[in-house]
Amino acid sequence: MAKVLCVLYDDPVDGYPTSYPRNDLPRIDHYPGGQTVPSPRAVDFTPGHLLGSVSGELGLRPFLESGGHTFVVTSDKDGADSTFERELPDADVVISQPFWPAYLTAERIAKARNLKLAITAGIGSDHVDLDAALARDITVAEVTFSNSISVAEHVVMMTLSLVRNYLPSHQWVLDGGWNIADCVSRSYDIEGMQVGTVAAGRIGLAVLRRLKPFDVGLHYTDRHRLPESVEEELGLTFHESAADMVPHCDVVTINAPLHPETEGLFDDELIGTMKRGAYLINTARARICDRDAVDRALRDGHLAGYAGDVWFPQPAPPDHPWRTMPHQGMTPHISGSSLSAQARYAAGTREILEAWLTGTPIREEYLIVDGGHLAGAGAHSYSTTPPK
């Protein structure tokens, strides 16, 4: 029997929901490109319910406990006295979300003598030390594509919110005002702007497709160039590097995984090559941007706005400068944890567990590390480096 240790974010402040705004979710059976949605043998949850918090338990408890497995769920993940730290040494499986990551550092992996499988409920496994997982032959898997479109929608929302100055304008309404001049003094149309994505994988390409109808110029850079047919269909301009691309763009959106080549990419030097008044959107990983360089660029006016959904560490401390820098549209890490996405990544987590517990192969596209090698989505997206 296995011990499964699951780290999820806290329940709502007012308690776990007893009702929801909608009764159901639209039915989706495949993603763009044809990959099918998760297909576990069964689920023990209602799609559209809050599954990603501790009381939601990803809908896994009946399934695991009926098989005689031990299931520990906690939100207490940081520090030597945390529940996660105490429960880790004899855990066979660790489940975590990118939004509330349980950082599986090399030191923690060394303590986890029984650990055989690390699952990301969602996408993005950089909170796992992949080098240590490779050395220990620990399988790392994530529910690839489960929330990619959710994140892409969030990118488009943030882009329009920044360019149109939506959030400050809404605040005038909340404060009882009608200050039109204040609202529009930083508001522009996105039509005709040049928009570029750093990485054009599942999320980046979905962003480009969603922005095409806005009559913008579209640019991208990626280690894997898109097919010529896709470039022609969307009118894309390819650039060899982010440094080559960003001087041409009014809006830059980051949709790349965190690895050695992207960590700290957007520093003072690269931001300094961006157009004055450009907007930067980051729903990928916080450490792709230099924290203080972003703050400085907003305060001195070089960037017109920054919107992000990712922080380091997560949760961010109250004094994190991105909470108080001007002209920003920061959110907690929510872009990939809509109720729609939760239904998919909860089902995918169960699918991975069903395969692992029965000794059958995990879907290739879900694999990051397997058999001591980068595999599946991991081989396509990652090079290895320890998480910090």
N, C-alpha and C positions, 0 to 999 in steps of 0.2 A: 504494500500500500504506500501511497505517496503523500508527502506533506506539501501542500500548495500554499505559498505565502503571497498574498495579494495586497498591493498598496494602491488605494484609491483616494480621491479628494474628499473633503468633508461634506456632510449633508448641508442643505440650505440653512441659513441662519434661523429661519422660522420652522424648521423641521422638515422631514421627508414629505414630499407632496402626497396629498390624498386625492387630488384631481389634476387634470391637465387641460390646457386651452383647446387641444384638438383630440378627437376620438381615435384617429388612426393616422397612418403614414402612407404616402404614395408607394405603390409597389414598384420596386426596381429589381430586376433579375440579373443585370449585367452592367458593367462599366463601359465607358468609351474604349474601343479597341477590342471588346468582346470578352474580357475576363469576367467570369461569373461571380456573383456575390457569394459570401460565405454560405456553406451548405452543411451545417452540422446535422447529425441524425435527428436531433430534436432541440427545442429550446424551452426553458422554464421561465420565460419572462414575456411581458407584453411589449411589443415594439412601440416606441414612443414614450415609454416610461423612463424615469431617471435611473440609469443603470451604472453610471460612472462614479457615483458617490458611494460611501461606505455601506449605506443601507441597501443600495441597489445591488451590490456584490456581483455586478456583471451577470446576474441571473444564474450563477454557477453553483450555489450551495446545494440545492437538491441533487443535481447531477453528481457532484463530487462525493457528497456524504452517502448517497445511495450506493456508491461503489466502494465504500469503506475508507475513503481517503480523508485526511485531515485538511481542513480549509480554514486559514487564518486571514482575516481581512482587517486592515488598519489604515489610518491616515497618518500615523505617527512614524515618520520615516527618517528623521535627521537627528544625529547625535548618538553618542555611545550608549545612552540609556533609553533610546527609542525602542518601541515595540518591534520595529523592523530589525534593528540590530540584534535584539534578544532572540528573535524567532529565526533569524537567518541561518545559524550554523547547521541545523539539521533539516533545512528545507530542500526538497528535491526540485521544486519549481518556484520561480519568482515571476509574478505578473505585475506589471507597472504600466502607467500611462505617461505619455510625453508631457501632459499638462500638469502632472504632480509626480515628477519622476523620482523613483527610488534609485539613487545613483549607485550602480553596481561597479564600484571602483576595484582596482586590482587588490587592494587591501581587504575589501569585503568579500571578494571572490575567494581569496585565500582562506578566509574564515568559514566560508560556506562549503564544508567538506562534502556534502551530499548533492550539491547543486548540479543538475544535469540539463535544465532547460530554463531559459529566460524569455518570457513572452512580453512583447510590447502590445498592449491593447490600444491599437491605433497604428500610426506610422512614425518612424524616426527612432532609431535605437542607439543614438549617440550617448545616452545616459548609461550604457553598458560599456565597460572597458573591453573592446573587441579583441585587443591583443591578449588580454588575460583569458578571455573566453576561448580564443583559438588555442592557447597553450594548454588549457584544461580540457579541451574537447567538449565544451559546453555548447549545446545548440542554442542559437539565438534566433527568434522568429518574431515577425510582426504581421499585422493584418493588412498587408499591402493593398492600397487603393481604397480601403474602407472609408476614409474620410478625406481623400484627396479633393473631391469636388466641393466638399464642405469648406475646405481651406481656400480653394479658388474663389468661391463666392465671397468669402470674407475679404480676400484681397481686393476684389472689385468694389465691395462696399466701402472699404477703407480708402481706396483711391478716390472714389467720387466724394466721400465725406471730406477728405482733405482739400481737394481742388475746389469744391463748392462751399467750403467753410461751413459745413453743416452743423458740427457740434457746437461751436460758439453761437451760431444763430439760434439753435434750439435752446441754449442756455438763456438767451434774452427772453424767450417765451416763458420759461420756468420762473424767471425772476420778475415777470410781470411787465416787461418792456416791449417796445415796438420800434427798436432802433435799427431801421433799415440800413442807414448809411454805415453803421458799425458792422452790420452783418455782411454787406456786399463789398466792403473795402478790401477784403482778401478773397473774394469769390471769383472764379474763372470758369469758362467752359473747357471741358476736356477735348472737345472736337478740335482736330487739327494738331493736337499735341503728339509728341513722339514718346512712346512707352516701350521700355525694355525690361526683359526678365533675365536675371542671372539664374540659369538652369531652365530647361524646357522639357522636364520630365512630365510625369502625370499631372502635377499641380501647375507647373509653369505653362505647359501647353494648354491646359484648361483655362488658365487666365487669358492667354492670348486669344483663344477662340471666343471667350465671352466679351472681350474688349473690341474685337473686330467690328461689330455693328456700330460702335461709337465714332467711326471714321477717324481713327487715329493711325499714325504710323507705328508699325510694330517691329521691334528688334529683339534679338535674343543672343545669348552666348551659352554654350554648353560643351562639355567634353565629348558628347555624342551629337554630331550634327543631325538634324532632322532630315527626313527624305525630301528630295527636291519637290515632289508633288505637294507635300504639306507646306513648304515654303511658298510655292506658287499660289496655293489655295488661299493662304492667309496674307500674302504679300509681305512675308517676313524678310528682314535684313539680318544676316548672320554676321557676328563679330567673333574674332578668335579669342577674345578675353573680355573680362569685365572692364579692364582699363581701356580697351579699345571702344567699348560700347557706351559707357556712361556719359562721355562728353556730348553725345548726340541726343540725349534723352531728357525730356521734361519730367517724366515719372520713371523711377526704377523700382522694380519689385524683386525681392530676393526669394527664390524658391529652391535653394540648393541644400543638400545635406551638409552637416558639419563634419569636416575632415581636415587634415593638415593644410590642404590647399585653400580652404575657404575660411579657416579660423582667422579672425582679425582682418579680413579682406577690406572692409570698409573702414579705413583709418583716416587720419587727417589728410594724408596725401591723396588717396583715391577720391574722397569726398570733395577735396579741393579742385579736382578736375571736372566735377559735375557742374552743370549750368547753374548760375546764380538763380535762385528761385525754384529749383527742382524739388521734387517730392520723393521721399524714400519710404518704401513699404517693406516690412520684414515680418513675415509669418513663418520663417524657416527656423532659424536658431539664433539666439541673441548674440552669441559669441562670434558670429560672422561679422558683426559690427563692433567697432571700438566704442564702448559705452560713452566715454567722455568726449570722444571726437564728435559723436552725434549731438550731444548736449551743446558743445561749443558751436557747431555749425548752425543750430537753430537759434542760439542766442546772438550770434553775430550776423544773422540774416542770410548766410550762404544757402542754407536749405529753407524752403518755404514751409515745409512740414515733414513730419515723420510719424508714421503710424506703425505700430508693432503689436504683436500678440505674444511674443516670446521674450523671456527675460533670463538672466542668470544672476544668482541661482533662482530656482523656482520652488516655493513662492518667493517673490522679490521682497527684500526688507523695506520697512516703511520709509527709510531715507534714500531709497534708490533714486538717482537723479532723473530717471525717465518718468517718474511720477509727477514731477514739478517743472520740467523743461517746457518752454512755450511752444505753441503751434504743433501739438502732438495729439494723436488719437489712440493712445495706448489702451489695450484691454488685457485682462488676465488671459492666460493661455486657453482660449475658448474656441478658436476657429475650427478645430477639428473635433469638437465635443458637443455638437448639436445633438438633440434627441434623435434625429434621423441617423446621424453618424454612429451614435452609441449602439443602436440596434444592430448595425453592421459589425462594428468591432467587437461587441459582446458575442455575437454569433461566431465570428471568426476566431475569437479566443477559445470558445468551446470546440470548434472544429480542430484547432491545433492540439488541444488537450486530448480529444477523442483519438486522434491519430497517434500521439505520443504514448498514451496509456495502453493502447492496443498493439503497439509496435509496428504500426503501418506508416508509410512515408507521409511526412508533412508536405503540403503543396509546395512545389518548387518556388513559386512566386512569393511565398511567405518567408522563405529562408533568408537569413542574414549571415549566420555562421552555422556550418554543419560539417561534421567529420573533420574538424581541424582546419577548415578552409572557409574563406568567404564564399558564399553560395547564393543562388537565386537573385533576389533583389539586392542583396548585399554586394555581390560581385559586380553588379552594374553600377552601384551608387557610391560605395565606400572605399576608402583606403583607411587603414587602421591607425588609431592613436588613442591613448588613455583619456577618458573623460577627466575633467578637472573639477 
